[in-house]
Amino acid sequence: MSSSQHIIESHDIYHGLPTFKEEGLTAIVTGANGISGTYMLKVLGQHPQRWKKIYALSRRPPSGDLPKNVEHIPCDFLKSPEVIASVLKEKNVKGDYAFFFAYIQPAPKEGQGIWGNVDELVSINKSLLSNFLEALTMSKSIPKAVLLQLGAKYYGLHLGPGTPPYEETNARVELEPNFYYPQEDYLREWAKKNGSKWITTRPSHIPGAVPDNAMNLVLPLAIYATVQKHLGLPLEYPSDLKAWETTVSISSAQMNAYLSEWAVLTDSAYNESFNACDDSAFTWAQLWPRLAARFGIDWKGPDLEADFTESKMPYEPPPRGWGPTATMKYKFTLTEWAKKPEIQKAWKEIAEANGLRMTEFSDIDRVFGFTDGALGWSFPLHYSMTKAKEMGYFGYVDSTKSIIKTVEEFADLKMIPKLP
C-alpha cells in the first residue's frame, strides 16, 4: 500500500494515525497476554471490518474482555515446532500477518543486573521465535509479513551511551551477546526461505497496563505514589538533577501497536526496521508534578544536597566507542523503598481495604529494579522517527499524558485503588 494514500486521524490521546481501506484480514498475535500483545489486540480489535479474525497466542489468556474478533489459543513457544504446528493446524490458525511479541526474562544470576544473564536471554528468546516460525512452515500458514518487536537494547543502551539520536542504520553493538541480533537474523532468513516479508520495530520504555508483567515502567510508579499518599508523604524523586532533566524517548504500548499495524499494511515498510516511540519530548521533570497532582499529593524534585549512591555503566569506552561511560545516581531506589517493612505493611492495608489483585510485593528486585533504571537514566535516549515519517507514518502521543492514562488503567484493573 502506498503511504501517500493515508489520511491521518486521532483516537483519544493518540494523534496522526493512519487510516486504511483493507477489509477482511486475519492476524496472529503472539505474547498476547503481555503489555505489547495486549495493546496490539486492542488496536486491531478497534476495526473488526478490517481484521475479521485475530488469533491471540499465549500460555495464559489476555486480561479483560477480548474484542469479538479475537480468539485466544493456548500456546507455549518453548514447545517444539511440531507441537506448536499441531495446535495451529487443529485450530486452523492462518494469519495474513503475524506480530511476534513473545518474550521471557530469565532471572539474573547472583550479583548480576537485570540484563546480566545474557547467554540465557539469547538462548531462550531465540528459541521462542524459531519454534514459532518453523511451526508456521510446518502448518503451511505463511503470513504475508511477520513483524518482530525488538527494543532499545538493539542500540546497546543497557551497556552505556551511544550516539543520539538513535537511527535504524546504526551498527550493532557487539560488546556482549544480544538476543535481538540472532532473532532478527533468523527472521530474515526464514522470510527469505518461505516467501514472506519481515519487519522489526525497536521501542524504548513501554508504558502499558496489564495485571502481571515484571518489565513494566509504570506499575512501580503507581504503587509508589499510592503508598506515599496513604502515608501522607510527598512523591520524592530518587535520582539527581541530571537524570531529572535528561530527555528520554518513551514508547507507549498502544502507539507501538498503531505503528506495527501501519508497517504490515504498508508494502514499502517490508524488510525494514523502525524505531517505535511516542515522538514526544519527555523528561521526569515534566512528568513528576503532574503525576503527583493526579494522586492529589505533594512532590519533591531531585535533592541537590543528597549523598548519592553511584552505579556505573559496565563498559568503558561505552557503545559510542569513545569517551567516558555513564553513571547513575540514587538518593534511594524504589527497590530499597519497597523492601521496607513499613512500606509492605502500608501496601497490605491499602490492598485489603480496596480489594486489590496484589496484596503483597513479589519479585521486588526485578519489578521495581526496572523502573529504578529508568528513573536514574543519565544520558539521552532520543530516538529519530525520521524514517517512519518519510514513509508516511506520523503517529504521536504526549508521553506524560500516556503514562498518567496508564496509571488510570491500572486503577481500572484493580492493581491500585481508584484515583481521585
Wavefront OBJ file of the C-alpha trace (Angstrom):
o trace
v 0.000 0.000 0.000
v 1.404 3.408 -0.888
v 1.895 5.663 2.123
v 0.536 8.594 0.096
v -2.946 7.063 0.376
v -3.109 7.540 4.150
v -5.460 10.069 5.720
v -4.488 10.697 9.340
v -6.907 10.761 12.265
v -6.946 10.931 16.065
v -8.122 8.343 18.557
v -8.420 9.593 22.143
v -4.956 10.961 23.092
v -3.290 9.357 20.052
v -2.864 11.578 17.004
v -1.576 11.441 13.441
v -2.805 7.877 12.986
v -3.078 6.353 9.501
v -6.325 5.017 8.050
v -6.639 2.017 5.756
v -9.048 0.681 3.165
v -8.317 -3.034 3.651
v -11.069 -5.329 4.924
v -11.424 -8.966 5.921
v -7.864 -9.580 7.129
v -6.599 -12.122 9.666
v -3.747 -11.727 12.151
v -1.718 -13.785 14.604
v -0.556 -12.026 17.787
v 1.923 -13.891 19.987
v 2.698 -12.978 23.583
v -0.925 -11.897 23.667
v -1.115 -11.529 27.465
v 1.941 -9.259 27.764
v 1.994 -5.479 27.528
v 2.679 -5.264 23.798
v 0.423 -8.152 22.798
v -2.478 -6.832 24.891
v -2.378 -3.427 23.216
v -1.893 -4.964 19.768
v -5.165 -6.834 20.309
v -6.794 -3.597 21.446
v -5.697 -1.694 18.328
v -6.623 -4.445 15.857
v -9.890 -5.019 17.719
v -10.918 -1.396 17.093
v -11.534 -2.247 13.419
v -13.402 -5.559 13.104
v -14.255 -4.829 9.483
v -10.537 -4.620 8.722
v -9.480 -7.511 10.969
v -12.177 -10.146 10.756
v -10.201 -12.652 12.838
v -7.319 -12.272 15.281
v -5.649 -15.313 16.813
v -4.177 -14.464 20.230
v -1.470 -16.988 21.099
v -0.063 -17.186 24.636
v 0.176 -19.631 27.506
v -2.318 -17.651 29.578
v -5.311 -15.738 28.217
v -5.080 -11.945 27.885
v -6.709 -9.938 30.662
v -10.085 -8.271 30.392
v -12.819 -8.679 27.825
v -11.430 -9.591 24.425
v -12.761 -7.945 21.276
v -15.295 -10.168 19.498
v -12.921 -10.734 16.578
v -10.225 -12.200 18.892
v -9.855 -15.905 19.708
v -7.356 -16.928 22.373
v -5.487 -20.155 21.713
v -3.229 -21.515 24.489
v 0.237 -21.962 23.040
v 3.694 -22.421 24.583
v 6.516 -21.354 22.274
v 9.052 -23.278 24.342
v 7.458 -26.441 22.965
v 8.854 -27.970 19.799
v 7.808 -26.610 16.389
v 5.979 -29.897 15.793
v 3.842 -29.438 18.911
v 3.099 -25.801 18.083
v 2.268 -26.706 14.467
v -0.232 -29.315 15.664
v -2.014 -26.601 17.704
v -2.083 -24.254 14.696
v -3.492 -26.993 12.459
v -6.083 -28.111 14.994
v -7.385 -24.544 15.412
v -6.983 -23.724 11.709
v -4.802 -20.718 12.529
v -3.940 -18.814 9.370
v -2.875 -15.187 9.531
v -2.395 -12.731 6.717
v 0.068 -11.068 9.095
v 1.809 -12.139 12.301
v 3.009 -9.976 15.191
v 5.651 -11.543 17.447
v 5.815 -10.170 20.999
v 6.586 -13.355 22.978
v 9.424 -12.795 25.424
v 10.895 -14.415 28.520
v 13.084 -12.570 31.024
v 15.245 -15.164 32.812
v 16.210 -14.450 36.384
v 19.709 -12.955 36.649
v 22.430 -14.915 38.390
v 23.526 -13.867 41.867
v 25.088 -10.415 41.810
v 24.079 -9.673 38.206
v 21.942 -6.812 36.950
v 18.564 -7.325 35.316
v 20.160 -7.976 31.895
v 23.125 -9.899 33.260
v 22.123 -13.426 32.238
v 22.964 -12.740 28.580
v 23.528 -16.309 27.386
v 20.181 -17.482 28.729
v 18.461 -14.389 27.288
v 19.827 -15.287 23.842
v 19.067 -18.992 24.055
v 15.520 -18.825 25.358
v 14.282 -15.888 23.270
v 15.786 -17.140 20.014
v 14.035 -20.463 20.669
v 10.683 -18.753 21.215
v 10.898 -17.140 17.781
v 12.411 -20.045 15.840
v 9.895 -22.528 17.254
v 7.015 -20.286 16.184
v 8.377 -19.589 12.700
v 9.143 -23.238 11.976
v 5.659 -24.154 13.211
v 4.207 -21.729 10.649
v 6.179 -23.523 7.939
v 5.073 -26.963 9.121
v 1.416 -25.924 9.342
v 1.577 -24.328 5.871
v 0.423 -20.989 7.304
v 2.905 -18.479 5.921
v 1.837 -14.859 6.558
v 2.464 -12.145 4.012
v 4.674 -10.458 6.632
v 5.932 -11.183 10.159
v 6.621 -8.256 12.485
v 9.109 -8.840 15.310
v 9.344 -6.370 18.178
v 12.865 -5.773 19.459
v 13.870 -2.816 21.668
v 16.360 -0.184 22.800
v 18.894 -2.837 23.774
v 19.443 -3.130 20.000
v 21.484 0.080 20.367
v 23.365 -1.266 23.396
v 21.790 1.350 25.643
v 21.706 -1.079 28.581
v 25.521 -1.066 28.327
v 26.079 2.696 28.195
v 25.766 5.764 25.955
v 25.698 5.578 22.181
v 25.327 8.495 19.789
v 21.853 10.113 19.855
v 19.537 10.490 18.121
v 19.440 6.741 17.548
v 18.762 5.787 13.934
v 17.838 2.436 12.420
v 21.056 2.388 10.358
v 23.270 2.369 13.477
v 25.750 -0.511 13.615
v 25.117 -3.366 16.025
v 26.849 -3.167 19.399
v 28.938 -6.308 19.889
v 30.231 -5.694 23.433
v 28.355 -8.796 24.615
v 25.741 -11.216 23.231
v 22.398 -9.590 22.400
v 19.380 -11.789 21.678
v 17.849 -9.224 19.336
v 20.527 -9.850 16.719
v 20.099 -13.632 16.294
v 16.315 -13.158 16.419
v 16.443 -10.595 13.622
v 18.828 -12.720 11.540
v 16.651 -15.795 11.965
v 13.505 -13.938 10.908
v 15.201 -12.533 7.807
v 16.427 -15.950 6.697
v 13.095 -17.615 7.435
v 11.180 -14.968 5.474
v 13.512 -15.368 2.515
v 13.145 -19.159 2.507
v 9.367 -19.086 2.920
v 8.408 -16.302 0.535
v 7.333 -13.939 3.320
v 8.408 -10.448 4.385
v 9.906 -9.291 7.674
v 9.643 -6.099 9.739
v 11.300 -5.260 13.052
v 10.455 -2.467 15.484
v 12.580 -1.048 18.302
v 10.620 0.548 21.153
v 12.151 2.144 24.249
v 10.487 2.097 27.714
v 6.923 0.805 27.198
v 4.049 2.190 29.322
v 1.072 -0.151 29.353
v -1.269 -1.704 31.919
v -1.584 -5.473 32.303
v -2.101 -7.465 35.520
v 1.224 -9.295 35.658
v 4.291 -8.022 33.878
v 7.649 -7.545 35.530
v 9.067 -5.350 32.762
v 6.680 -2.527 33.495
v 7.824 1.074 33.762
v 4.607 2.496 35.231
v 3.310 -0.011 37.804
v 6.080 0.674 40.367
v 5.476 4.428 39.939
v 1.769 3.916 40.589
v 2.465 1.771 43.660
v 4.979 4.323 44.974
v 2.541 7.215 44.617
v -0.283 5.174 46.166
v 1.715 4.300 49.278
v 3.127 7.812 49.682
v -0.436 9.162 49.570
v -1.524 6.599 52.167
v 1.333 7.647 54.465
v 0.814 11.383 53.881
v 4.223 11.738 52.231
v 5.254 13.549 49.039
v 6.228 11.943 45.757
v 10.004 12.297 46.095
v 12.252 11.889 43.058
v 15.001 9.371 43.881
v 17.786 10.376 41.473
v 19.784 13.504 40.657
v 19.293 16.664 38.602
v 20.978 15.177 35.536
v 18.516 12.281 35.348
v 15.645 14.683 36.142
v 16.419 16.741 33.019
v 17.620 14.026 30.638
v 15.453 13.618 27.528
v 14.120 10.104 27.006
v 12.018 8.611 24.232
v 9.004 6.791 25.654
v 7.254 4.094 23.604
v 3.635 3.707 24.732
v 2.305 0.221 24.047
v -0.765 1.466 22.172
v 1.289 3.810 19.992
v 3.694 0.956 19.204
v 0.694 -1.093 18.097
v -0.510 1.633 15.734
v 2.956 1.739 14.162
v 3.022 -2.062 13.869
v -0.353 -2.137 12.121
v 0.807 0.562 9.706
v 4.024 -1.338 8.972
v 2.380 -4.632 7.992
v -0.184 -2.808 5.812
v 2.414 -0.669 4.023
v 4.339 -2.504 1.308
v 7.245 -0.045 1.372
v 7.805 -0.915 5.054
v 8.553 -4.565 4.280
v 12.059 -5.846 5.045
v 12.760 -2.720 7.098
v 13.424 -1.856 10.758
v 11.727 1.028 12.555
v 12.210 2.907 15.775
v 8.949 2.935 17.730
v 8.241 5.765 20.144
v 5.713 8.432 21.083
v 7.687 11.117 19.207
v 7.133 13.299 22.269
v 9.618 15.364 24.265
v 9.791 13.720 27.714
v 11.672 14.297 30.970
v 10.934 13.214 34.520
v 10.912 16.922 35.358
v 7.756 17.358 33.263
v 6.003 14.192 34.472
v 6.692 14.336 38.205
v 4.481 17.267 39.311
v 1.663 16.097 37.008
v 1.838 12.554 38.340
v 1.726 13.841 41.917
v -1.239 16.071 41.062
v -3.146 13.070 39.660
v -2.808 11.377 43.056
v -3.514 14.605 44.953
v -0.178 14.662 46.795
v 2.843 16.962 47.078
v 6.097 16.277 45.274
v 9.828 16.859 45.635
v 12.321 17.105 42.807
v 15.951 15.968 42.989
v 17.779 16.668 46.235
v 20.785 18.774 45.236
v 22.472 18.169 48.611
v 21.981 14.394 48.771
v 24.733 11.870 49.381
v 24.102 9.777 46.267
v 24.931 6.140 45.710
v 26.526 5.774 42.289
v 26.122 2.973 39.744
v 28.478 2.997 36.773
v 27.571 1.507 33.393
v 29.650 -1.604 32.630
v 31.777 -0.701 29.593
v 34.414 1.941 29.025
v 34.532 3.000 26.309
v 30.748 2.607 26.061
v 28.758 1.728 22.897
v 29.581 5.098 21.318
v 33.147 3.750 21.029
v 34.991 6.539 22.823
v 34.891 8.728 25.918
v 33.557 8.040 29.396
v 30.631 5.832 30.213
v 27.576 6.983 32.207
v 26.936 6.932 35.937
v 23.519 6.703 37.562
v 22.998 8.316 40.953
v 20.397 7.485 43.595
v 19.413 9.054 46.885
v 17.327 5.897 47.286
v 15.839 3.315 44.939
v 12.269 2.087 44.679
v 13.671 -1.402 45.197
v 15.063 -0.376 48.600
v 11.871 1.512 49.394
v 9.651 -1.482 48.566
v 11.635 -3.762 50.891
v 10.996 -1.632 53.975
v 8.640 -3.384 56.459
v 6.585 -0.213 56.980
v 6.046 0.129 53.211
v 4.990 -3.507 52.845
v 2.649 -3.106 55.821
v 1.117 0.014 54.260
v 0.602 -1.749 50.920
v -1.120 -4.688 52.608
v -3.505 -2.278 54.344
v -4.213 -0.480 51.055
v -4.709 -3.708 49.104
v -7.070 -5.273 51.637
v -9.103 -2.086 52.058
v -9.553 -1.696 48.291
v -9.826 -5.326 47.179
v -6.730 -5.139 45.000
v -5.331 -8.054 42.988
v -1.907 -7.906 44.645
v -1.840 -7.918 48.456
v 1.942 -8.129 48.842
v 5.029 -7.423 46.774
v 6.815 -10.242 44.974
v 9.970 -10.360 42.868
v 10.853 -6.879 44.154
v 14.307 -6.656 42.581
v 13.008 -7.359 39.096
v 9.725 -5.421 39.246
v 10.992 -2.271 40.951
v 14.535 -2.542 39.576
v 13.322 -1.997 36.023
v 11.762 1.361 36.947
v 14.794 2.309 39.040
v 16.911 2.024 35.909
v 14.609 4.405 34.057
v 14.433 6.920 36.920
v 18.217 7.146 37.169
v 18.852 7.281 33.406
v 21.537 9.926 32.981
v 22.222 10.143 29.239
v 19.970 10.978 26.276
v 17.780 8.158 24.999
v 16.493 10.031 21.996
v 15.032 8.170 19.015
v 14.897 9.518 15.493
v 11.484 8.914 13.912
v 12.589 10.376 10.574
v 12.477 7.068 8.712
v 8.857 6.293 9.598
v 7.772 9.878 8.857
v 9.425 9.878 5.463
v 7.479 6.701 4.678
v 4.166 8.253 5.731
v 3.663 7.401 9.417
v 3.011 10.369 11.736
v 1.678 8.801 14.931
v 2.143 10.834 18.100
v 1.107 10.815 21.745
v 2.137 13.070 24.633
v 4.199 10.662 26.774
v 3.254 12.373 30.029
v -0.455 12.000 29.234
v 0.141 8.397 28.184
v 1.851 7.490 31.463
v -0.939 9.073 33.506
v -3.520 7.271 31.366
v -1.658 4.016 32.078
v -1.849 4.743 35.813
v -5.610 5.190 35.448
v -5.801 1.869 33.571
v -4.005 0.173 36.475
v -6.746 1.508 38.738
v -9.346 0.011 36.374
v -7.503 -3.330 36.639
v -7.600 -3.070 40.475
v -3.818 -3.034 40.654
v -4.027 0.262 42.589
v -7.031 1.968 44.259
v -9.388 4.246 42.389
v -7.884 7.662 41.777
v -9.358 10.991 42.970
l 1 2 3 4 5 6 7 8 9 10 11 12 13 14 15 16 17 18 19 20 21 22 23 24 25 26 27 28 29 30 31 32 33 34 35 36 37 38 39 40 41 42 43 44 45 46 47 48 49 50 51 52 53 54 55 56 57 58 59 60 61 62 63 64 65 66 67 68 69 70 71 72 73 74 75 76 77 78 79 80 81 82 83 84 85 86 87 88 89 90 91 92 93 94 95 96 97 98 99 100 101 102 103 104 105 106 107 108 109 110 111 112 113 114 115 116 117 118 119 120 121 122 123 124 125 126 127 128 129 130 131 132 133 134 135 136 137 138 139 140 141 142 143 144 145 146 147 148 149 150 151 152 153 154 155 156 157 158 159 160 161 162 163 164 165 166 167 168 169 170 171 172 173 174 175 176 177 178 179 180 181 182 183 184 185 186 187 188 189 190 191 192 193 194 195 196 197 198 199 200 201 202 203 204 205 206 207 208 209 210 211 212 213 214 215 216 217 218 219 220 221 222 223 224 225 226 227 228 229 230 231 232 233 234 235 236 237 238 239 240 241 242 243 244 245 246 247 248 249 250 251 252 253 254 255 256 257 258 259 260 261 262 263 264 265 266 267 268 269 270 271 272 273 274 275 276 277 278 279 280 281 282 283 284 285 286 287 288 289 290 291 292 293 294 295 296 297 298 299 300 301 302 303 304 305 306 307 308 309 310 311 312 313 314 315 316 317 318 319 320 321 322 323 324 325 326 327 328 329 330 331 332 333 334 335 336 337 338 339 340 341 342 343 344 345 346 347 348 349 350 351 352 353 354 355 356 357 358 359 360 361 362 363 364 365 366 367 368 369 370 371 372 373 374 375 376 377 378 379 380 381 382 383 384 385 386 387 388 389 390 391 392 393 394 395 396 397 398 399 400 401 402 403 404 405 406 407 408 409 410 411 412 413 414 415 416 417 418 419 420
